Structures are given as structure tokens and as C-alpha cells.
């Protein structure tokens, strides 16, 4: 999350909350296509593991719609 927060400093997008193993971000629509792969890659590579860390990303106008 710290790396992700640093990346987001160059965008209007903001990390709003972490709920257990989920992150909720507010991302303007015009930034989504650029940020989606950056967010996914940053979280998947947050720590070196012997097995790959899979990260699912969903988008929606609210948290329920994004699930």
C-alpha cells in the first residue's frame, strides 16, 4: 500500500480505505485505463513470494457494484 500511495501522488486517484485484504480507491474515469495495470502490478509485486500473488481488480460506481 505504501508503494501504491506513492504512485498515486501523480494522479487525482486516491486510496480511500483498506478493508481486510481489499483496497478501495476513488479513481477518475479518465485515469482508470492507465492506473488499472499499475495498481495490479504494484500489489502483485509488493513482496517476493515463491508462488505468484494474484490480484483481482474490479471497478464500479460504488463498492457493491465493483464486487
N, CA, C and O atoms as CSV, one atom per row, in Angstrom:
chain,resi,resn,atom,element,x,y,z
A,1,UNK,N,N,0.820,-1.200,0.000
A,1,UNK,CA,C,0.000,0.000,0.000
A,1,UNK,C,C,0.857,1.254,0.000
A,1,UNK,O,O,0.482,2.262,-0.599
A,2,UNK,N,N,1.984,1.202,0.654
A,2,UNK,CA,C,2.843,2.381,0.710
A,2,UNK,C,C,3.355,2.724,-0.684
A,2,UNK,O,O,3.352,3.890,-1.077
A,3,UNK,N,N,3.792,1.715,-1.431
A,3,UNK,CA,C,4.262,1.944,-2.799
A,3,UNK,C,C,3.134,2.499,-3.658
A,3,UNK,O,O,3.343,3.411,-4.458
A,4,UNK,N,N,1.956,1.950,-3.490
A,4,UNK,CA,C,0.800,2.396,-4.260
A,4,UNK,C,C,0.468,3.849,-3.925
A,4,UNK,O,O,0.182,4.638,-4.826
A,5,UNK,N,N,0.501,4.206,-2.667
A,5,UNK,CA,C,0.223,5.582,-2.255
A,5,UNK,C,C,1.226,6.543,-2.893
A,5,UNK,O,O,0.855,7.639,-3.313
A,6,UNK,N,N,2.482,6.139,-2.966
A,6,UNK,CA,C,3.498,6.978,-3.604
A,6,UNK,C,C,3.206,7.173,-5.089
A,6,UNK,O,O,3.360,8.278,-5.610
A,7,UNK,N,N,2.788,6.114,-5.769
A,7,UNK,CA,C,2.454,6.192,-7.190
A,7,UNK,C,C,1.273,7.127,-7.415
A,7,UNK,O,O,1.265,7.906,-8.368
A,8,UNK,N,N,0.287,7.048,-6.547
A,8,UNK,CA,C,-0.936,7.840,-6.724
A,8,UNK,C,C,-0.720,9.340,-6.518
A,8,UNK,O,O,-1.600,10.136,-6.846
A,9,UNK,N,N,0.417,9.730,-5.990
A,9,UNK,CA,C,0.695,11.161,-5.785
A,9,UNK,C,C,0.702,11.931,-7.102
A,9,UNK,O,O,0.501,13.145,-7.111
A,10,UNK,N,N,0.931,11.236,-8.209
A,10,UNK,CA,C,0.984,11.875,-9.523
A,10,UNK,C,C,-0.359,11.860,-10.245
A,10,UNK,O,O,-0.444,12.243,-11.412
A,11,UNK,N,N,-1.411,11.419,-9.552
A,11,UNK,CA,C,-2.746,11.300,-10.143
A,11,UNK,C,C,-3.782,11.934,-9.224
A,11,UNK,O,O,-3.494,12.280,-8.079
A,12,UNK,N,N,-4.988,12.078,-9.750
A,12,UNK,CA,C,-6.111,12.543,-8.932
A,12,UNK,C,C,-6.700,11.401,-8.112
A,12,UNK,O,O,-7.413,11.644,-7.138
A,13,UNK,N,N,-6.414,10.173,-8.489
A,13,UNK,CA,C,-6.927,8.985,-7.789
A,13,UNK,C,C,-6.445,8.987,-6.341
A,13,UNK,O,O,-5.353,9.467,-6.036
A,14,UNK,N,N,-7.274,8.445,-5.460
A,14,UNK,CA,C,-6.938,8.402,-4.039
A,14,UNK,C,C,-7.300,7.049,-3.445
A,14,UNK,O,O,-8.334,6.469,-3.777
A,15,UNK,N,N,-6.448,6.559,-2.575
A,15,UNK,CA,C,-6.726,5.365,-1.792
A,15,UNK,C,C,-7.616,5.798,-0.633
A,15,UNK,O,O,-7.209,6.609,0.199
A,16,UNK,N,N,-8.834,5.254,-0.581
A,16,UNK,CA,C,-9.788,5.686,0.435
A,16,UNK,C,C,-9.711,4.860,1.712
A,16,UNK,O,O,-9.695,5.406,2.815
A,17,UNK,N,N,-9.663,3.534,1.552
A,17,UNK,CA,C,-9.732,2.678,2.731
A,17,UNK,C,C,-9.218,1.281,2.388
A,17,UNK,O,O,-9.293,0.837,1.243
A,18,UNK,N,N,-8.698,0.608,3.401
A,18,UNK,CA,C,-8.360,-0.808,3.287
A,18,UNK,C,C,-9.323,-1.556,4.192
A,18,UNK,O,O,-9.482,-1.212,5.363
A,19,UNK,N,N,-9.963,-2.577,3.647
A,19,UNK,CA,C,-10.870,-3.422,4.422
A,19,UNK,C,C,-10.367,-4.847,4.286
A,19,UNK,O,O,-10.556,-5.486,3.251
A,20,UNK,N,N,-9.726,-5.341,5.335
A,20,UNK,CA,C,-9.083,-6.659,5.332
A,20,UNK,C,C,-8.104,-6.754,4.168
A,20,UNK,O,O,-7.073,-6.081,4.176
A,21,UNK,N,N,-8.407,-7.578,3.169
A,21,UNK,CA,C,-7.481,-7.735,2.049
A,21,UNK,C,C,-7.952,-6.982,0.803
A,21,UNK,O,O,-7.528,-7.294,-0.310
A,22,UNK,N,N,-8.816,-6.004,0.989
A,22,UNK,CA,C,-9.319,-5.216,-0.134
A,22,UNK,C,C,-8.924,-3.758,0.022
A,22,UNK,O,O,-8.886,-3.221,1.129
A,23,UNK,N,N,-8.631,-3.129,-1.110
A,23,UNK,CA,C,-8.365,-1.698,-1.139
A,23,UNK,C,C,-9.501,-1.029,-1.889
A,23,UNK,O,O,-9.948,-1.532,-2.919
A,24,UNK,N,N,-9.964,0.083,-1.388
A,24,UNK,CA,C,-10.998,0.860,-2.066
A,24,UNK,C,C,-10.359,2.167,-2.501
A,24,UNK,O,O,-9.865,2.942,-1.682
A,25,UNK,N,N,-10.379,2.394,-3.802
A,25,UNK,CA,C,-9.795,3.604,-4.364
A,25,UNK,C,C,-10.856,4.415,-5.079
A,25,UNK,O,O,-11.830,3.863,-5.591
A,26,UNK,N,N,-10.672,5.698,-5.114
A,26,UNK,CA,C,-11.506,6.585,-5.911
A,26,UNK,C,C,-10.645,7.034,-7.085
A,26,UNK,O,O,-9.648,7.733,-6.909
A,27,UNK,N,N,-11.045,6.622,-8.286
A,27,UNK,CA,C,-10.244,6.883,-9.479
A,27,UNK,C,C,-11.120,7.578,-10.522
A,27,UNK,O,O,-12.157,7.039,-10.910
A,28,UNK,N,N,-10.721,8.758,-10.979
A,28,UNK,CA,C,-11.476,9.400,-12.056
A,28,UNK,C,C,-11.496,8.506,-13.295
A,28,UNK,O,O,-10.494,7.856,-13.595
A,29,UNK,N,N,-12.605,8.460,-14.011
A,29,UNK,CA,C,-12.720,7.580,-15.183
A,29,UNK,C,C,-11.595,7.764,-16.198
A,29,UNK,O,O,-11.158,6.788,-16.808
A,30,UNK,N,N,-11.127,8.971,-16.387
A,30,UNK,CA,C,-10.077,9.222,-17.379
A,30,UNK,C,C,-8.720,8.659,-16.951
A,30,UNK,O,O,-7.828,8.528,-17.789
A,31,UNK,N,N,-8.542,8.326,-15.682
A,31,UNK,CA,C,-7.294,7.750,-15.202
A,31,UNK,C,C,-7.347,6.225,-15.081
A,31,UNK,O,O,-6.307,5.584,-14.929
A,32,UNK,N,N,-8.531,5.645,-15.147
A,32,UNK,CA,C,-8.686,4.214,-14.869
A,32,UNK,C,C,-7.876,3.331,-15.813
A,32,UNK,O,O,-7.175,2.430,-15.351
A,33,UNK,N,N,-7.953,3.565,-17.111
A,33,UNK,CA,C,-7.266,2.678,-18.058
A,33,UNK,C,C,-5.749,2.711,-17.868
A,33,UNK,O,O,-5.081,1.704,-18.100
A,34,UNK,N,N,-5.208,3.829,-17.459
A,34,UNK,CA,C,-3.770,3.924,-17.196
A,34,UNK,C,C,-3.403,3.321,-15.844
A,34,UNK,O,O,-2.384,2.640,-15.725
A,35,UNK,N,N,-4.226,3.566,-14.828
A,35,UNK,CA,C,-3.897,3.130,-13.470
A,35,UNK,C,C,-4.196,1.661,-13.189
A,35,UNK,O,O,-3.522,1.056,-12.356
A,36,UNK,N,N,-5.165,1.083,-13.844
A,36,UNK,CA,C,-5.552,-0.299,-13.548
A,36,UNK,C,C,-4.360,-1.260,-13.619
A,36,UNK,O,O,-4.142,-2.005,-12.664
A,37,UNK,N,N,-3.583,-1.278,-14.701
A,37,UNK,CA,C,-2.442,-2.203,-14.710
A,37,UNK,C,C,-1.345,-1.813,-13.723
A,37,UNK,O,O,-0.641,-2.685,-13.214
A,38,UNK,N,N,-1.192,-0.542,-13.448
A,38,UNK,CA,C,-0.183,-0.088,-12.479
A,38,UNK,C,C,-0.558,-0.551,-11.080
A,38,UNK,O,O,0.294,-1.043,-10.340
A,39,UNK,N,N,-1.810,-0.400,-10.717
A,39,UNK,CA,C,-2.288,-0.831,-9.395
A,39,UNK,C,C,-2.121,-2.338,-9.258
A,39,UNK,O,O,-1.607,-2.820,-8.248
A,40,UNK,N,N,-2.551,-3.077,-10.263
A,40,UNK,CA,C,-2.469,-4.537,-10.203
A,40,UNK,C,C,-1.018,-4.997,-10.078
A,40,UNK,O,O,-0.712,-5.840,-9.234
A,41,UNK,N,N,-0.145,-4.470,-10.883
A,41,UNK,CA,C,1.262,-4.856,-10.851
A,41,UNK,C,C,1.913,-4.489,-9.518
A,41,UNK,O,O,2.682,-5.274,-8.963
A,42,UNK,N,N,1.611,-3.317,-9.013
A,42,UNK,CA,C,2.182,-2.875,-7.736
A,42,UNK,C,C,1.780,-3.805,-6.606
A,42,UNK,O,O,2.612,-4.157,-5.770
A,43,UNK,N,N,0.526,-4.204,-6.568
A,43,UNK,CA,C,0.058,-5.074,-5.495
A,43,UNK,C,C,0.558,-6.514,-5.677
A,43,UNK,O,O,0.874,-7.182,-4.692
A,44,UNK,N,N,0.633,-6.991,-6.911
A,44,UNK,CA,C,1.115,-8.356,-7.146
A,44,UNK,C,C,2.601,-8.502,-6.833
A,44,UNK,O,O,3.061,-9.590,-6.489
A,45,UNK,N,N,3.345,-7.415,-6.951
A,45,UNK,CA,C,4.790,-7.452,-6.728
A,45,UNK,C,C,5.204,-6.750,-5.441
A,45,UNK,O,O,6.356,-6.340,-5.302
A,46,UNK,N,N,4.284,-6.611,-4.512
A,46,UNK,CA,C,4.574,-5.922,-3.255
A,46,UNK,C,C,5.628,-6.651,-2.435
A,46,UNK,O,O,6.395,-6.027,-1.701
A,47,UNK,N,N,5.663,-7.963,-2.561
A,47,UNK,CA,C,6.624,-8.771,-1.812
A,47,UNK,C,C,6.989,-9.986,-2.663
A,47,UNK,O,O,6.146,-10.519,-3.383
A,48,UNK,N,N,8.228,-10.415,-2.581
A,48,UNK,CA,C,8.677,-11.604,-3.321
A,48,UNK,C,C,8.193,-12.852,-2.596
A,48,UNK,O,O,8.474,-13.043,-1.413
A,49,UNK,N,N,7.465,-13.700,-3.314
A,49,UNK,CA,C,6.988,-14.972,-2.786
A,49,UNK,C,C,7.395,-16.093,-3.727
A,49,UNK,O,O,7.688,-15.850,-4.898
A,50,UNK,N,N,7.414,-17.313,-3.223
A,50,UNK,CA,C,7.765,-18.450,-4.079
A,50,UNK,C,C,6.623,-18.831,-5.020
A,50,UNK,O,O,6.838,-19.546,-5.999
A,51,UNK,N,N,5.427,-18.361,-4.732
A,51,UNK,CA,C,4.280,-18.561,-5.614
A,51,UNK,C,C,3.750,-17.198,-6.020
A,51,UNK,O,O,3.919,-16.230,-5.278
A,52,UNK,N,N,3.112,-17.096,-7.180
A,52,UNK,CA,C,2.609,-15.786,-7.605
A,52,UNK,C,C,1.461,-15.300,-6.713
A,52,UNK,O,O,0.639,-16.089,-6.249
A,53,UNK,N,N,1.429,-14.018,-6.492
A,53,UNK,CA,C,0.352,-13.386,-5.738
A,53,UNK,C,C,-0.656,-12.852,-6.748
A,53,UNK,O,O,-0.345,-11.940,-7.515
A,54,UNK,N,N,-1.852,-13.410,-6.751
A,54,UNK,CA,C,-2.894,-12.993,-7.698
A,54,UNK,C,C,-3.701,-11.846,-7.114
A,54,UNK,O,O,-4.082,-11.872,-5.943
A,55,UNK,N,N,-3.958,-10.847,-7.934
A,55,UNK,CA,C,-4.733,-9.680,-7.509
A,55,UNK,C,C,-5.878,-9.495,-8.490
A,55,UNK,O,O,-5.656,-9.388,-9.696
A,56,UNK,N,N,-7.093,-9.456,-7.980
A,56,UNK,CA,C,-8.276,-9.183,-8.799
A,56,UNK,C,C,-8.612,-7.709,-8.663
A,56,UNK,O,O,-8.563,-7.151,-7.567
A,57,UNK,N,N,-8.951,-7.086,-9.773
A,57,UNK,CA,C,-9.344,-5.677,-9.753
A,57,UNK,C,C,-10.707,-5.558,-10.409
A,57,UNK,O,O,-10.947,-6.104,-11.485
A,58,UNK,N,N,-11.591,-4.836,-9.743
A,58,UNK,CA,C,-12.924,-4.569,-10.270
A,58,UNK,C,C,-13.211,-3.091,-10.127
A,58,UNK,O,O,-12.644,-2.423,-9.262
A,59,UNK,N,N,-14.074,-2.585,-10.955
A,59,UNK,CA,C,-14.437,-1.172,-10.905
A,59,UNK,C,C,-15.950,-1.037,-10.911
A,59,UNK,O,O,-16.664,-1.879,-11.454
A,60,UNK,N,N,-16.416,0.024,-10.306
A,60,UNK,CA,C,-17.840,0.325,-10.280
A,60,UNK,C,C,-18.065,1.691,-9.681
A,60,UNK,O,O,-17.151,2.303,-9.127
A,61,UNK,N,N,-19.288,2.162,-9.796
A,61,UNK,CA,C,-19.613,3.484,-9.247
A,61,UNK,C,C,-19.695,3.469,-7.731
A,61,UNK,O,O,-19.613,4.514,-7.086
A,62,UNK,N,N,-19.859,2.265,-7.159
A,62,UNK,CA,C,-19.851,2.117,-5.696
A,62,UNK,C,C,-19.247,0.756,-5.367
A,62,UNK,O,O,-19.020,-0.062,-6.258
A,63,UNK,N,N,-18.991,0.523,-4.094
A,63,UNK,CA,C,-18.284,-0.696,-3.679
A,63,UNK,C,C,-19.068,-1.957,-4.054
A,63,UNK,O,O,-18.477,-2.941,-4.498
A,64,UNK,N,N,-20.377,-1.935,-3.880
A,64,UNK,CA,C,-21.213,-3.097,-4.192
A,64,UNK,C,C,-21.168,-3.410,-5.689
A,64,UNK,O,O,-21.081,-4.574,-6.078
A,65,UNK,N,N,-21.226,-2.395,-6.506
A,65,UNK,CA,C,-21.192,-2.578,-7.961
A,65,UNK,C,C,-19.832,-3.110,-8.414
A,65,UNK,O,O,-19.745,-3.832,-9.407
A,66,UNK,N,N,-18.788,-2.760,-7.698
A,66,UNK,CA,C,-17.432,-3.177,-8.072
A,66,UNK,C,C,-17.151,-4.625,-7.727
A,66,UNK,O,O,-16.244,-5.219,-8.310
A,67,UNK,N,N,-17.887,-5.212,-6.809
A,67,UNK,CA,C,-17.626,-6.595,-6.396
A,67,UNK,C,C,-18.063,-7.541,-7.409
A,67,UNK,O,O,-17.920,-8.750,-7.226
